[in-house]
Amino acid sequence: MLATLALTLVAAAPRPVVASLPPHGSTPELTRLGLLIEARAGELLEASHRYSALHLKQVLTTAEREGLDRETLAQDEVADRMRVILGADRVIALRLAPGNGGVQLEGAVRSAGAPVPLSVALPASWSKAVRLGSEAVATAVLAQDEATLPAAQDAQPDSSSDAALKSLGRCWDVALTQSLSAEAPVTIAPKDLAAATGACKDAVKADGTLRFAAAVHALLLAIGRSDAEAEKALAKAGTGDGAVVPRLLARAYLASRNQPTEARVKLLQTAVDEHPSALMLRAYLADTLASANEHAKAVEVWKGYLALAPASPFAQSRLSRSLSRLGQSSAAIEAARAALALAPESTEALLQLGSRQIDAKQYADAVKTLVPLAERPGAPAEGILRLGWAYWLQDDVESAEPLFKLAAERASGPMAWRTKGRALYDLALVELKAGHADEARAMYKRSLETGYTVKPVDPALAGSDPKAAAAQKVSPAGAVTAKVVVEDKGANLTPELLAAALTLARNGATKAGATLAPDGETKAAALQALQAQKRRGFEVDVTLTPTKDGGLKADALVLTYPERAFRGAWGLGGSGAGPKELLEAIIPALMSDVATDLDW
């Protein structure tokens, strides 16, 4: 889909990789104060241009996938384990408690050598505590490299208003619990999100110069799909170095709904070029490429990540997944084994190795890999589910079913919705195989209620999908409205051939059961028509590009219509014939694939 966009990522020389563990406060309020101290310390370290940094959200996600309690991460033994699992050279562990009328900040910078302790008495004022605490943390890290704080300090968050910072603490805490995922940007705990969005608004109102609050406000609005409000908040966040990650994530969320994947990739590539040490941005770029099926480009981004963080099991595991999507099973398994070698105790690395073995149809090997993981105390639901799937693929229903049930039970908490949904779907397949059609449909409905969807859905279950049921109430030709566009990007087709390509694409859509959107239809008119006629709307943007062997490639970017939210990307190519024959072979097949995968 991104054939015309060349990634120009150049990895800098490796620098020490630094990660902050989530600060632990003796009260929720002190934990939130610690989060702001951590955020500003991170920006001070980035301004030094001496380190590559893992964002706190990456740390939290890793801890959850490893089955580690957030409250324990600042403990010495757990912090040392996390350093290895994160592939970091140093981790910062902080604890906050009341002390002498103010706040006592304790902790250490931990590495493979002796930990460097940190102890600072902070004032009760949040504005002073954030400034002094963050500078103390950054100074402790820099001192190990005989360096000092950057001369120009425009690090965020920074405010003279305690009220603004306290409101920001409430909203930033919730923002970190959101998925913030390029592949599945879902909304977690909508009520908490709404309250946090209000807290961010209060922070901006209390101090209009607090750009970090404006950026987080924009991010939460974008997650909550208040796009126009998010754009206004972004304007207040500015364009400088402060609050880079929340600001760019907000823009990425907005772009995912309003711009094609190519524009999102350009946005993130520019961000990576401007902030090469921010590893989270590289991960977000790679995941965006993967969501568009651009796995070869994702591989290159993960290799660039590993050039900066060579000890990262996370990046090795993600590299293995992208290699697997390219059909490079041996290389994928080799990368997964490399991840496990970096962190032998890592639950996630073991899970990814088992997954790559399943991808390669090495089901017996996958069982051997995943059984020890599933037998660990507090084994993750996803690992149990994956083991069950390895048994299922060997037609061992007796072994698979109890594992699916256990995975569904253990998949609790807002971030486990995908695992729970998949476990329930797999249980529906078990019921179906046993001939229990009603029970299967009931289980499938429970799967849908989690927000999880799978394609293609077993035909015997599709009738349980409320959306599918609604579509069945109208004529097949009225179930979907499609806007189809075809563009020549370097294929140099004649106007007649380009017109023929458009006709082929539109005929492919109607053959699949869609009606075509009227030319020039406004967004308001489209929404009204879709709602009244109970249709789903899709925009299919087909681009035609030449291939190196003299053939043609057709890529389809599919968005919702008329909102233009990303739904997926498909591509087909061919060679050895004239352009007319290639178009007649490729485009109908491409449109058929799109329609099948999207259940037209």
C-alpha positions, 0 to 999 in steps of 0.5 A, spaced: 500 500 500 505 504 501 509 502 495 510 510 493 513 512 500 520 510 501 522 509 509 528 513 510 529 511 517 537 511 519 538 509 526 543 513 530 549 509 534 547 505 540 546 509 546 544 507 553 537 505 553 533 508 559 527 506 562 523 509 568 518 504 572 511 507 574 513 510 580 509 507 587 506 512 591 503 511 598 497 514 596 494 515 589 495 522 589 503 521 590 503 516 585 500 521 580 505 526 583 510 521 581 508 520 574 509 527 573 516 527 576 517 521 571 514 525 565 519 531 566 525 527 568 524 523 561 524 530 557 530 532 561 534 526 559 531 526 552 534 534 551 541 531 553 541 527 547 545 521 550 540 516 551 534 512 548 528 512 552 523 507 553 516 510 554 512 509 561 506 506 557 511 501 554 513 499 561 506 498 563 504 494 557 510 490 558 509 489 565 502 487 564 504 482 559 509 479 563 503 478 569 507 483 574 503 487 578 504 495 577 505 496 585 511 491 585 515 494 580 519 499 584 521 493 588 529 491 588 528 484 585 522 486 580 526 492 578 532 488 576 528 483 572 524 488 569 531 491 566 532 485 563 525 484 560 525 491 557 532 490 554 534 497 558 541 498 560 538 502 566 531 503 570 529 508 574 525 506 580 521 511 584 517 511 591 514 517 594 511 518 601 509 523 606 515 526 609 517 532 614 511 536 611 512 535 604 514 529 600 520 524 601 522 521 594 526 515 594 529 510 589 535 508 585 538 508 578 539 500 577 543 497 572 547 491 571 552 494 576 551 496 583 545 501 584 545 508 585 541 510 590 536 517 590 533 520 596 530 527 595 526 531 600 521 535 596 516 541 598 509 540 599 507 544 593 506 540 586 509 546 582 516 545 586 516 538 587 515 536 580 521 541 578 526 539 583 524 531 583 525 531 576 531 534 576 534 530 581 532 524 577 535 526 571 541 529 574 542 522 578 542 518 571 546 523 567 552 523 573 553 516 571 556 519 564 559 525 568 554 529 564 549 535 567 542 537 566 541 541 559 542 548 559 536 550 556 530 547 560 523 547 557 521 540 559 514 539 560 510 538 565 512 545 568 507 549 571 507 554 577 499 552 579 499 546 583 491 546 581 493 545 574 498 539 576 494 536 580 488 536 575 493 533 570 496 528 574 489 525 574 488 525 567 495 523 565 494 517 570 488 515 566 491 516 559 496 511 561 491 505 562 488 506 555 491 501 549 494 507 545 495 502 540 496 503 533 493 496 531 487 496 536 486 503 538 480 501 542 477 505 548 478 503 555 473 504 561 469 510 557 467 513 564 474 514 567 476 517 560 470 522 560 472 524 567 480 524 565 478 528 559 474 533 564 480 533 569 485 535 563 480 541 561 481 543 568 488 543 568 489 547 561 484 552 564 488 553 570 494 554 566 494 555 559 501 555 558 501 547 561 502 544 554 503 537 557 496 538 559 493 540 552 497 535 549 494 529 553 487 533 553 487 532 545 489 525 546 484 523 550 479 527 546 482 523 540 481 517 543 474 519 545 472 520 538 471 528 539 476 530 533 474 537 532 475 538 540 482 534 539 484 539 534 483 545 538 486 542 544 492 540 539 493 547 537 494 549 545 499 544 545 504 547 541 509 544 536 516 544 540 519 539 544 515 538 550 510 533 550 512 530 544 509 523 545 502 525 547 501 530 542 504 525 536 499 520 539 493 524 538 495 526 531 496 519 530 489 517 532 486 523 528 490 521 522 487 513 523 480 516 522 481 522 517 487 520 513 490 514 509 495 510 512 500 513 507 499 520 511 500 516 518 506 513 516 509 520 514 507 523 520 510 518 524 516 517 520 517 525 521 516 524 528 522 518 529 527 523 524 526 528 529 526 524 536 530 518 534 531 516 541 524 515 543 523 508 542 515 508 542 515 512 536 519 507 532 514 501 535 508 505 533 511 506 526 512 499 525 505 497 528 502 502 523 505 499 517 503 492 520 496 494 520 496 496 513 500 489 511 506 493 510 510 487 513 517 488 509 517 495 511 515 494 518 521 489 518 526 494 517 523 499 522 524 493 527 531 492 525 532 500 526 529 499 533 534 493 535 540 498 532 538 502 538 536 497 543 540 491 541 538 487 548 530 488 547 526 482 547 520 486 545 523 488 538 526 482 537 519 478 538 515 484 534 521 483 528 519 475 529 512 477 528 513 481 522 517 476 519 512 471 520 507 475 516 512 475 510 512 467 510 519 467 513 518 462 518 525 460 519 527 467 520 521 468 524 523 463 529 530 464 529 528 472 531 523 469 537 529 464 540 533 470 540 528 474 544 528 468 549 535 468 549 535 475 551 530 474 557 529 467 559 524 468 564 520 473 560 513 470 559 512 474 553 518 472 549 516 464 550 509 466 548 512 469 542 516 463 540 510 458 541 506 463 536 511 463 531 511 455 531 504 455 530 505 460 524 509 455 521 505 449 523 510 446 528 504 444 532 507 439 537 513 444 538 509 449 540 505 445 545 512 443 548 514 451 548 507 453 551 506 447 556 511 450 561 508 457 560 501 455 561 503 451 568 507 457 571 503 460 577 499 466 574 500 464 567 497 469 562 491 468 559 493 469 552 499 464 553 493 459 555 489 460 550 495 460 545 496 453 547 489 451 547 489 453 539 495 449 538 491 443 541 485 445 537 489 445 530 491 438 532 484 436 532 485 435 540 479 438 542 479 434 549 485 438 551 483 445 547 477 446 551 479 446 558 484 451 556 479 455 552 475 456 558 481 457 563 483 463 558 476 466 558 476 466 566 483 469 567 482 474 561 480 480 566 481 487 566 480 492 561 486 491 557 484 483 556 478 484 552 481 481 546 484 475 549 477 474 552 473 475 546 478 470 542 477 465 548 469 465 547 470 465 540 474 459 540 469 456 545 463 457 540 467 453 535 468 447 540 460 447 541 459 448 534 464 442 533 460 438 538 453 439 534 451 444 539 448 450 534 444 454 539 450 454 545 455 456 539 451 462 537 450 464 544 458 463 546 459 467 539 454 473 542 458 473 548 465 474 544 462 480 540 460 483 546 467 484 548 468 488 542 473 482 539 471 480 531 475 475 527 475 474 520 472 470 516 467 468 521 464 461 521 458 461 517 454 457 522 456 463 527 455 469 523 447 469 524 449 471 531 452 477 529 447 483 531 450 487 525 450 481 520 442 480 523 441 487 521 444 487 514 439 481 513 433 485 514 435 489 508 436 487 501 443 484 499 444 490 495 443 495 500 447 492 505 453 496 503 454 502 500 461 503 497 465 509 494 470 506 489 476 511 487 482 508 482 488 512 482 494 511 477 501 512 481 506 511 476 503 505 472 502 510 466 495 507 464 492 511 458 485 514 460 481 509 457 485 503 461 484 508 467 477 508 466 476 501 465 480 500 471 475 504 475 469 500 472 472 493 474 473 496 481 466 498 481 463 492 478 467 488 483 463 492 489 456 491 486 458 484 484 459 483 492 453 486 493 454 493 495 451 499 492 455 505 489 455 511 493 452 517 489 458 521 486 459 528 490 455 525 496 456 530 502 458 527 508 451 529 512 447 526 506 451 519 506 450 519 514 443 520 513 442 515 508 446 509 511 442 510 518 435 510 514 437 504 510 441 500 515 447 500 511 454 500 512 459 504 508 466 503 505 470 507 501 475 503 497 481 507 494 485 503 489 492 505 487 495 502 481 503 502 481 508 498 476 512 492 478 519 491 477 518 485 473 514 490 468 507 488 471 502 491 475 500 492 482 493 494 485 492 496 492 486 497 496 486 502 502 479 501 505 476 506 510 469 507 513 464 511 509 464 517 510 468 518 516 474 515 513 476 511 519 482 505 517 479 498 516 484 495 512 489 494 506 489 489 501 494 488 495 494 483 489 499 484 483 501 480 476 505 480 470 506 477 464 501 480 460 498 486 457 496 492 462 488 490 460 489 483 461 492 484 468 487 489 470 481 484 468 485 479 472 487 483 478 482 488 480 476 483 480 480 478 485 482 484 489 475 487 490 473 480 492 478 479 497 476 486 500 468 484 500 470 477 503 474 479 509 469 485 510 463 480 510 459 484 504 
